[in-house]
Amino acid sequence: MGERSPQTGRTTAPEAEQRMAVAEGAGGTDVAVDVGVLPATAGRTEPDRLVTFAERLAADAADELAAATDATWRFFGEEPEPLSDGDPRRPSEFLDEAALRMVEGPYDLVVVVTDAPLLARNRRRVAGLASPLGRIAVVSTHRLRVSARGRARRSLDAPAVRYNGAAVLLHQVGHLLGAGHDADGGVMAPWEFDPERRSVPSFDADVRRHLERTASRVPEESVESRSVAELVGFHLTSAARNPRQLLGALATSRAPLLPLFLPKLSTAAVAPTLILVFSAETWDVGLNLDNATAGLFAVASVLAAAVYLVFSLNLNVPRERRAVVTEHVALLNVAILGILLAGMAGLFALVGGIMLVVEFFVFPPNLMTNWPSLEDPVVTTVDIVRIAGFIATIGVLTGALAGGLEDRTILRHLALFRPRP
């Protein structure tokens, strides 16, 4: 990694600066934001044409970003990454390569430009998606080139494709810098293809003020240590310095609802519990547990399940071990663990809720009066809740074990990328 700049406190990018920037927009401050542009070719477009298109997008966007943030924006072209086929892809499928290029660059942001169709959470094909915490934006030319029925597919050289592509790029970079959708127009208005667009759109005044405040915080610290203790400490300090970003990632990911999108994990959690709830041994254990032990067991199981999923699916980034970890990569890894913790807590609530329904409405109410091992035939509501929690804890553990069968790209997509373009 490069040395720290005395003017801005950022880490310089010596390897990137050895290459000529494909586009640069000059701002009035000493802050410089380095962006890697990674073409990902799926065979739908000639690689050279996709590279040229990506460089043109960067050139169109650089001046507007510089004007909006008062910082210097430098875009560096990366070698194209070939994709195995032209099938539709989730943005998380580009995460590993983009994160690796970001560390090796090093870059503050990475923009992936691909000719493969790009899928949102609802599987709708979109023109772009962003991961603010991952600082990665993906722009797809597929949505830009689709035309009305009966008309020829738009060319990459068409002005409408060029300037709508620039609008998508600016919109996604705005999301990377923390800007939300703006209904009043401008770049951050919900994107729609405009066949009459012939110029680069601008950010409105409110968004410009926000971007100017946040752009100076994009360049960040890094750690070069290989010591596990120092890396853990750097992750914890990065999280402590950026609580709002972490909480924002948790909120936008809707982490507690994660099990609803992971059918293998949820099925593996619920199926065995439906047997356990009618098992005499389960009730014996649950009735004789004290509340503190049951609570501690539940907390430890949720934590163990989240950690197991992180390592079994290799969700940390970048996947290759490198000496350099930047602050945003540390935040990304902490956020993944936090989102999975919230997801496993959501799974615990889901299974526990099902168990309560079974216990209150399905389980024979008079059966407990004849329970052989029960000295006091009275079973209170607290006992029933504790038993439901105990069964749900076992369900979380079995679900996590089956969670290794889930697609890691789906988990990353749900956890890190915005639900809408």
Secondary structure, 3 states (H helix, E strand, C coil): CCCECCCCCCECCHHHHHCCCCEEECCCCCCEEEEEEEEEECCCCCHHHHHHHHHHHHHHHHHHHHHHHCCEEEEEECCCEECCCCCCECHHHHHHHHHHHHHHCCCCEEEEEECCCEECCCCCEECEEEECCCCEEEEEHHHHHCCCCCCCCCCCCCHHHHHHHHHHHHHHHHHHCCCCCCCCCCCCCCCCCCCCCCCCCCCCHHHHHHHHHHHCCCCCCEECCCCHHHHHHHHHHHHHHCHHHHHHHHHHHCHHHHHHHCHHHHHHHHHHHHHHCCCHHHHHHHHHCCHHHHHHHHHHHHHHHHHHHHHHCCCCCCCCCCCCEEHHHHHHHHHHHHHHHHHHHHHHHHHHHHHHHHHHHHCCCCHHHHCCCCCCCCCCHHHHHHHHHHHHHHHHHHHHHHHCCCCHHHHHHHHHCCCCC
